[in-house]
Amino acid sequence: MRIAVAGKGGAGKTTICATAARLMARSGRRVVAIDGDTNPNLHAAIGVDAADVAPFLSPSLVSRRFDGPRLAAPVDEVLDQHSAPAPDGVRLVRMGMPQHADEGCMCSAHATVSAFLADLGAASGTVALLDLEASPEHLSRGTARHSDVLLLVAEPYYRSLEAVRLQASLAAETSISRVAVVANKCRQPSDFDAIEEYCDRHGLELAGSVPWSEAVLDADAESRPLLDHTPGDAVVAKLDELFGALLAGSQVEVKA
């Protein structure tokens, strides 16, 4: 199963991806976490030191075919060479980032992630979690086109909700079979109610809600993953529930 997470900048995508990846791995699943942001920081949220990250996915890994970009090597071989071990058995992969100013667009980096995600679909028993950048560019470039589920993270204010609506409308033009909203940073019931009303009005599926937590800010201030800083936090419990429900209907089995 391939799950992509998107939304407005600062909505909480990376914290959700990092925490959910480790929770799913703890449940016995093979998990690949992909940092699909050209300004990568998923490693810090998941618990991998910057000195220990693996090489970025290289555009040289991609072979152009009639049905779009695909990997030129077996996906397990790419994982062995371009992933870093993360806590709880997660494998961390990173999209390429700009190395110099004025070097041009990041088209090839997006195409490489798209190819990697496509080939992961044939990797039996694997959960892939893709942390996307804030820009809707990942939809215009097809970076997440091979996702089975696109989760759009929404905070309870208008600009965040409008960003979600835009990305949902773009995702509707792709082959992604399920697009759903996650209400994040809800301080009180009225915050969730506002997001729920917005989703109802615009025909968006609401998959669940995640509460506001000072522990998330404290963990970030200490450069520690939330799961290590405050494992019993309500955010952790909600994400475990949310992603457990997502996987309940999938064919991803727990490792023996």
C-alpha positions in Angstrom: 0.0 0.0 0.0 1.3 3.4 -1.0 0.2 6.4 1.1 1.1 10.0 0.2 0.7 12.9 2.6 0.2 16.5 1.4 -1.1 19.8 2.5 -0.2 23.4 3.2 3.2 24.2 4.6 3.4 23.8 8.3 0.2 21.7 8.5 2.1 18.8 10.2 2.7 16.5 7.2 6.2 15.5 8.2 5.4 14.8 11.9 2.4 12.6 10.7 4.5 10.7 8.2 7.4 10.1 10.6 5.3 9.0 13.4 2.9 6.8 11.3 5.8 5.1 9.6 7.3 4.0 12.8 4.0 2.9 14.3 3.2 0.8 11.2 6.7 -0.8 11.4 6.1 -1.6 15.1 3.0 -3.5 14.1 5.2 -5.8 12.0 5.0 -4.4 8.6 7.8 -3.6 6.1 7.7 0.2 5.8 9.5 2.5 3.4 9.4 6.2 4.3 10.0 8.5 1.3 11.0 12.2 1.8 9.5 13.7 -1.3 10.4 17.3 -0.5 13.3 19.1 -2.2 14.0 20.6 1.2 14.3 17.3 3.1 13.8 17.0 6.8 11.9 13.7 7.3 15.1 12.2 8.6 15.1 14.5 11.7 11.4 13.8 12.5 11.9 10.0 12.1 15.1 9.8 14.1 18.0 9.5 11.6 21.0 11.7 12.1 21.9 13.9 9.1 25.3 12.2 8.9 23.7 8.8 8.5 21.3 9.4 5.7 21.7 7.5 2.4 22.4 9.1 -1.0 19.5 10.8 -2.7 17.6 8.9 -5.3 19.5 9.7 -8.5 17.7 10.4 -11.8 20.1 7.9 -13.4 18.0 5.2 -11.7 15.1 5.9 -14.0 14.2 4.3 -17.3 11.7 6.1 -19.6 9.0 3.8 -20.9 5.7 4.1 -22.8 3.7 3.9 -19.5 5.9 6.5 -17.8 9.2 6.5 -15.8 10.2 3.2 -14.1 13.3 2.1 -12.2 16.1 0.7 -14.3 17.0 -1.7 -11.5 15.0 -3.9 -9.2 13.3 -1.9 -6.4 15.0 -4.0 -3.7 18.4 -3.2 -5.2 17.5 0.5 -5.2 16.4 0.2 -1.6 19.7 -1.5 -0.6 21.8 1.3 -2.1 19.7 4.4 -1.5 17.9 3.9 1.8 19.0 4.4 5.4 17.9 2.4 8.4 15.5 4.3 10.6 14.2 3.4 14.1 11.8 0.4 14.4 13.0 -1.1 11.1 11.8 1.7 8.7 13.8 2.3 5.6 14.2 6.0 4.7 14.6 7.2 1.1 15.1 10.8 0.0 14.3 12.7 -3.1 17.1 14.8 -4.7 17.5 18.5 -3.7 19.1 21.5 -5.4 22.9 21.3 -5.1 23.5 24.8 -6.5 21.6 28.0 -7.2 20.3 28.6 -10.8 20.6 24.9 -11.8 17.1 24.7 -13.1 13.9 22.8 -12.2 13.6 19.6 -10.2 11.7 17.7 -12.8 14.1 14.8 -12.8 13.9 14.4 -9.0 10.1 14.3 -9.1 10.2 11.7 -12.0 12.6 9.6 -9.9 10.3 9.5 -6.9 7.3 8.7 -9.2 9.2 5.8 -10.7 10.3 4.5 -7.3 6.7 4.7 -6.0 5.4 2.9 -9.0 7.8 0.0 -8.6 7.1 -0.2 -4.9 3.6 -1.2 -5.8 4.9 -4.6 -6.9 6.8 -5.1 -3.6 4.6 -7.5 -1.7 3.8 -6.7 1.9 5.3 -3.2 1.8 3.8 0.0 3.1 5.2 3.1 1.4 4.7 6.5 3.1 5.5 9.5 1.0 5.9 12.9 2.6 5.3 15.5 -0.1 6.3 19.2 -0.3 3.8 21.9 0.4 3.5 23.1 -3.3 0.9 21.4 -5.5 3.7 20.8 -7.9 3.8 17.1 -6.9 0.4 16.7 -8.5 1.1 18.7 -11.7 4.3 16.6 -12.1 2.7 13.3 -11.2 5.0 12.6 -8.3 2.3 11.0 -6.3 0.3 9.5 -9.2 1.0 5.9 -8.1 -0.2 6.4 -4.6 -3.1 4.2 -3.5 -4.2 6.9 -0.9 -3.6 10.6 -0.8 -4.1 12.1 2.6 -4.5 15.9 2.7 -3.6 17.5 6.1 -5.8 20.4 7.0 -5.5 22.8 9.9 -8.7 24.6 11.2 -8.3 27.8 9.3 -9.4 29.0 5.8 -6.1 29.2 3.9 -5.2 25.7 5.0 -8.6 24.4 3.9 -8.4 26.1 0.6 -5.0 24.6 -0.1 -6.5 21.2 0.6 -9.4 21.8 -1.7 -7.1 22.8 -4.5 -5.0 19.7 -4.1 -8.1 17.5 -3.9 -9.4 19.0 -7.2 -6.0 18.2 -8.9 -5.8 14.7 -7.4 -9.3 14.0 -8.9 -7.7 14.3 -12.3 -5.2 11.6 -11.5 -5.4 7.8 -11.1 -5.2 8.0 -7.2 -8.2 6.0 -6.1 -8.7 7.5 -2.7 -8.3 11.1 -1.5 -9.1 11.9 2.1 -8.6 14.8 4.6 -7.0 14.6 8.0 -8.0 17.3 10.4 -4.9 18.3 12.3 -4.1 20.5 15.3 -7.6 20.6 16.6 -7.5 22.4 19.9 -11.3 22.0 20.6 -14.4 20.3 19.2 -15.3 23.4 17.2 -12.0 23.2 15.2 -12.9 19.7 14.0 -16.5 20.8 13.4 -15.3 23.6 11.1 -13.1 21.2 9.1 -15.9 18.6 8.9 -18.4 21.3 7.7 -15.9 22.4 5.0 -15.4 18.9 3.8 -19.1 18.2 3.7 -19.7 21.4 1.7 -17.0 20.5 -0.9 -17.6 16.8 -1.1 -14.3 15.8 0.6 -13.9 12.6 2.6 -12.7 13.2 6.2 -10.6 10.3 7.4 -10.1 11.5 11.0 -8.8 14.1 13.3 -5.5 14.7 15.3 -5.5 16.9 18.3 -3.3 19.9 19.1 -0.3 19.0 21.3 2.4 21.0 22.9 4.5 17.8 22.9 4.9 18.1 19.1 6.4 21.6 19.5 8.6 20.4 22.4 9.9 17.4 20.5 10.8 19.6 17.5 12.5 22.1 19.7 14.7 19.3 21.1 15.2 17.8 17.6 13.7 14.5 18.7 11.0 12.4 17.1 7.6 12.7 18.8 7.5 9.0 19.3 10.7 9.1 21.4 10.0 12.4 23.2 6.4 11.6 24.3 5.3 8.1 23.2 2.1 8.3 25.2 0.9 11.6 23.6 -2.6 11.8 22.3 -1.3 12.6 18.8 0.5 9.2 18.7 -2.6 7.4 19.8 -4.7 9.1 17.1 -2.2 8.4 14.3 -2.0 4.8 15.4 -5.8 4.6 15.1 -6.0 6.5 11.8 -3.3 4.5 10.0 -4.5 1.2 11.5 -7.9 1.9 9.9 -6.2 2.7 6.5 -4.3 -0.6 6.5 -7.3 -2.7 7.8 -8.7 -2.9 4.3 -5.4 -3.4 2.5 -3.6 -6.6 1.5 -0.4 -5.7 3.5 0.3 -8.5 5.9 2.2 -8.4 9.1 5.7 -10.0 8.8 6.0 -13.5 10.4 
